[in-house]
């Protein structure tokens, strides 16, 4: 029995980075419908522990999705099946996020991978930690 899925083995990684802008945060609010003023109202956010608007947690999770969907197996179809997340710190405009997704388990029979998922800021601060499962299939 093979111990890989489309050439991916335990330890394989996908990495994706994105600079976060205030415009990105506003666009995410518009697309998602999450108009919590913590994300878009500087006066409101100034009264919170964060002192300024922060990005939506799911914006950071989207960086994981980008890593899995575009970097893990670019010549294959990657189907996101599950994701657990722990939000560990705030993300603000001006931060650069990097998602690192590392294969921890291979189920070659079902074409599935389990992965450790971590999002860090430019200074190495971990802002999201979790684990995911994807299915990887050959591009038909």
N, C-alpha and C positions, 0 to 999 in steps of 0.2 A: 504494500500500500504506500502511495506517495506521501511525502511529508511536506508538500507544497501545494499552493493553489495559484495557478497562473504565474509560477516562478517566485511567489512570495512565501517566505519561511519565517519561523520564530526569529524575531530580531529585526526583520525588515521594517523600514520606517518611511513615513510620508511627512513632509514638512512644508508648511505654507505660512507666509507672513503677509501682514497687511497693516499699513498705517491707518489709524482711526482719525477721521476728521469730524468736526462739528456737523458738517453737512451729511456725512454718513449716518450719524446718530438721528438727525431729523428725518432723513429718508427712511431709516428703519422704523421710526415711529409711524410714519405715514403708511408704509407698506403693511406693517403688522397691526396697526390700529391701537398700539399701546402708547397712548398720549399722556402717560404719567408725567407730571411736571418735573419730576426729578431728572428726566432726560432732556427736557427742552426749555425749561424756565430758569434762567440763571438766578433770578431774585429768590425764587422758591428754593432752589438747590443750595444757595448760599446759607440758608437757615438749617441745613442738614449737616450731619457728620462729615459729608463729602466736600462741602463748601463750594461745589461747582457741579454742573450737570455731569452725569455719568452715562456711559453707554448701557444699553439693555444687556442683561446677562445672555440672552439668546443671540445677540449680535456676536459676542465672543464665541458662543457655541457654533455659530455659522462659520467661523474660521476653521473649526474642526471639520465641519462638513466639506468645506473647500479643499482641505488637505486630503480627505478621503476620496472625494469625487474627482479631483484633478491630478493628484500627485501619487496616490497609492499604486494605481495600476492604470496608467494613462492609455494603454492600448486595449483595455478591458472595460466591461461594464461593472461598476461598483454600486451595489444596492444597499443602502443604509437600512439596517434592520432593528437596531436597538442602541440606546445611548443612556448612560447614567452620568449625572453631572453633579459636581460640588462647586459652588461659586465661592471663591476664596478671597477675592479682593476686587476693588473697583477698577474700571477702565474709563479713562477720560480722553477727550479729543487731544491729539498730540501723542498719544501712546502708539507704539507699534506692537502688534500682537503676533506671536508665532505659535502655531499649533504643531505639536510633534505627536504623531500617532505611531505606536510601536506594536507590531504583531506579537501577541503573547501566546496564542494557541492557533493551531491549524486543524481544521476538519476537512480534509481533502475529499472525503466521500460526499459531503454536502456542499462543497465549494465555499465554506464559511471560514471567516477569520475573526478571532477575538483580538481586541487591541486596547492598550493603555493609551489614554488621550490626555494631553496636558497642554494648556495654553499659558504662555508666559508673556510678560511685558519686556520691553527693551532692556531693562535693568536686571532681568532674570527672575523677577517676582512672579510667582505662580498665581494666576487669577482664576483658572478653572482646572479641575482634575476630574477624571472619570474613566469609564471604560465603554467600549462600543463593540458591536458585532456587525459585520458586513458579509454580504454574499458577493463573490467575484466570479463573473462569467466571461468567457471569450466573446469578443465583439463579433457579431454574426455578420 
